[in-house]
Amino acid sequence: MTDSPAPVRDVNDPGRTGELAVLANPAAGRGRLGRLLPDVMARLAAGGARVRLLEAPDAVAAEGACREAVAGGAAALVAVGGDGTVHTALQAVAGTPVPLGIVAAGTGNDFAAEVGLPVRPLDAAEAVADAFAAGRTRTVDLAHMRAADGRTRWYGAVLAAGFDAIVNERANAMRFPRGPRRYDVAIVGELARLRPRRYTLRLDGVAHTVDAVLVAVGNTASYGGGMRICPAADPTDGLLDVVVAGAVGRLTLMRIKPRVYAGTHVGHPMVTTFRARTVELEGEGIVGYADGERAFPLPVTIDSVPGALTLLG
């Protein structure tokens, strides 16, 4: 288990500056945020807080800027963007007393939706400003992932470690086509070579060996813009939900996939669900994707950490 401290719910810590440090991804929502950002910043400041936009030309710089802001005394960190932006911000605030505000402005916004936050950018900005002014916070669980080489990451929504992760890995290696079409091409390519893989799952120390085409480990229910892959996941129960689609073929997988949006896929006889506090996951040739972001090659160990994130709102 992680040794990270439990968050302290206090946005009025006299050791903090009173500043809202804002991480924004102007490309979020297919560029829509770039147009909305001035209004978002104005609404964040409307409650009287000092607001500072972090300089972050790339993902590495963004994570570093978030860590510096938290270490430098910012009273709260605000992530303005989609699940990838939230994922970056989590690395700085998870397990600390510093709360996170989320202005959902991406194409998916799964984490914000699953923890009950507004998913319209201007409404979300107003909610963050109001919560900050009132000192209103609450805590939710996060997943803490550890790789075989000791590296760690936090994630809020879902770790994909099967077909969907393989598609992401293929799409990210492609230079053409650009945009969403790249993922469509990657899906077709990976469906053509679909095969079950052997996984070992250790759930709170109990081993299970499965042949599967899809494995997901969820702190919350959805990923990919509303696909309820782990429909029973609850980010306040101290547990991770594991969903496994077994050794199915292409046609069966494509029949199951549309049911994921409603979460009814878990009723299929080839889909198995588990629940555990600690999940150890092994599988050959798989790179996991957490919150849609490239994480670590398997094997990984994932712990549910109760109350690891303090949210504004």
N, C-alpha and C positions, 0 to 999 in steps of 0.2 A: 504493500500500500504506500501511497505518497505520504510524505511527512509534511505537506503544506499545511499551514495554519488555517483554522476556520476563519472566514471573514468576519469583521466587526462592522455592524450596521450603523455607521456614523459618518454622515457627510459633513458634519460641522466640527470636525477635528481641528482644534486650534493650531496644530502642527502643519496643516494644509493651507494652500495659498488662496482658496476660494475660486480658483480658475477652472473653467471647463476646457480641457484639452480635447480637440476635435480631430479625429482621423477621418478623412473623406476620400472616397474613390470617385473622381469625376466621371469615370467610364461606366459606373454602375447604372443598371437599368438601360443598357445600350446607349449610354451617353446622356440620358435624361437628367441625371443628377447634376451634370455640369451646368445646366440651365437653371436648376432649382437651388443650387448651393447658396447663392446670396440670400434668398428668402429663408432657407433653413438656418443659416447663421444668424440672421436677424431674429428669428423666433427663439432660437436658443438663448440669445442675449436679452430677450424681452423681460425676463424675470429679474434682471439686474446682475446676473453673473458676468464676470469677465470671461470672454471666449477667445481662445487662441487656436488657429488652424495649424496643424502640424505640417512641417515640410517633409514630404515623403515621395521622392521620385520613383521608387520601386518598392517591391514587397519587403526586401531585406531592410531598406531604410525605414519603411513604415513600422515594422516591428521594433526596430531600434528607437525610433522616435517615441513610440508608445511607452517603451520601458523607461526612457529618459524622463518623460513627462510624469510618470507615476513616481519614479525615484526622486524627482525634483519637487514633489509636493503638490501636484495637481489634485484638486478636491474630487474630481471625477474625470473619467475618460468617456468620450462619446464617439461611437463608431457610426459613420454615415455612409451607407452602402449596403451591399448584400452580405450573404453568408461568409464570403471570403474575407471581407473587411472585418466582420465580427470575429472571425477566427483569428485574424492577426491581433486584434485588440485583446482577446482572451489571454494570449500569451503574456501580456503585461499585468493584467488585473486579477487573474485567477489566483485564489488563495491569499489575497491581500485584502486590507480594509477598504480599498478604493473602489467605488461603485462604477458600473458601466451603464451608460445610456445608449440606447440603440435607436437610430433613425433609419428605419428600413427603407432602402431605396434601390434595391437590386432587382433582379428578375425572379428570384426565388423567395428570399426572406423567410426561409423555413424556421430558423431558430426563433426569430422575433414572433412569428405567428404562434409557434408552439408554446411559448412562455407568456402568451396573452398580451403582447404589445401591439400598438397600432402598426399597420403595414402601409399606410399612406404617409409619404415623407413629411409633409407640413404638419399633419396631425401628430405624427411621432415626435417632431421637434418641439411642439407645444407641450406634449406630455412629459418629455424629458425636462424642459425648463420648469414646468409646474412641480414635478417631483423633486427637482434639485432645490427649488426655493422653499419647499415644505419639508425638506429633509426626509422624504419618503422613499424607503428602500425595502427590498425583500431579497431573500436568497433562494437560489436554485442550485441543483447539482450540476456538476460537470464530469466528463470522462477524462481521465488522465492516462495517456498512452506512453508506454516505454518500449523502445526498440532493443534488439539484441545487443547493440553496441553501447547502450546506456543513454542514448538521446531520448528526450521526452517532448511531448506536445500535449496541450489541452484541446479538447473539442467539445462543442455544445450539442450538436445534432446527431449525426450518424457517421460511423466508419463503414465505408463500402470496401469489401475485400473479396469480391468475386467478379462476375461478368461485368458489372457496372464499373468497377475499378479498372478492369482490363480495357474497357472501351475508353475510359478517360486517359489511360496511359497511351493508348494508340493515337487518340485524337491530339494529345499534347505533343506527340512526335511528328505530326503532320504539318506541312507548310501550306498545303492547298487541299480543299478550299478553305476559305476564311469564314469565320462566324459560325452560327449554329449548324450550317450544312456540313461542317467538318465532323461533327458528332454523328450526324446521320450516316455519313460514309464510314466512319469508324464502327458503328453498330453493325452495318452490313458486313464489313470485313470480319469482325469478330464472330458474328453469327455463323459465318461460313466455316470457321474453324472451332466452333464451340465443342468443348469436351468437359466432362466432369473432372474435378481435381480432388485429390485426397487431402482432407483437412484433419487436423487434430485440435479439438476444443477441450480445454480444461476449465470447467465452470466451478468456481470455488473449490478447486482441487480435484474434481471428479472428471475423468477423461472420457471423451467421446470421439470416435473416429468416424468420419462421414465422407462420402463421395458427393460432391455438390458443385453446382454451377454458380450459386450466389450465396454469399454470407454477408450479413449486415449486423453491426453492433450499435444499438441506438440508446442514446441518453434521452432523446426526444423521438417523436414518431416519424417525422418526414424528412425527405431530402429531395433534391432535384426539382424544386418548385411545386411541392404539394404531393409528392408520391409518398404515401403513408406505409413505408416499408416495414416499420416496427410499430404497428398501430396502437399497441397497448403501452408503449413506453411513457413513463411519467418522470419528469425531471425533478420531482420532489420526493421520490420513494427510496432513494439510496441504492437503486438497482439498475443494471443494464439489461436491455432486451436483446436477445440474439435470434435472428431469423435466418433459416437455412432452407434454400431450395435445392432439393436433392439431384440425383443423376437423371435430369430430364433432357430431352432433345430440343431441337430448335423450335419445332411447332408448339410443343407444350410450353416452353418458356415464353414464346410470343403470345400464347393464350393467357398465361398467368400475368404477364406484365401489365395489361390494362387494368386488372383488378387491384393493382397496388394503389391507385389513386383513392379508392374507397377503403383500402385496408382489408378487403375480403379475400385476398390471396392466401392469407394464413389458414383458410379453411380448405385449401387444396390438399389432397392426400400426400403430395410430394413435398409439402412445406412443413417444416418443424420449427417450433419456437421454444426458447429457453429463457431463463432469467437468472442472473447471478450478480454478486457484488464485484467479483474479479473474473475476467475472461482472459485466458491465455489462448492465443490463436496461432496455429502453425499451418502453412501451406506453401507449396513450392511454386516459385515464379510469380508471386503476387505482390504488387505494391499497393498498400492500402491508401484510400483517399478519405480524409476526414473533413467534414463540412465542405466537401467538394474540392478540397485542396490536397495536393500530393503530400503524403505523410511518409511512412516508413515501409520498407519491405518486410513481409512476414518472416520470422515470428515476431509478434508483439504481445505485450501484456497490458490490459486495460482495466483500470479501477474506476468504480463509481466513487466520487468524492462528494459526500453530502454538503450542501451549503457552500460550495467552493466559489460561487460567483454571487456577488451582491449587485442587484439590478436597481437602477433608478426607475421607479414606476411600479 
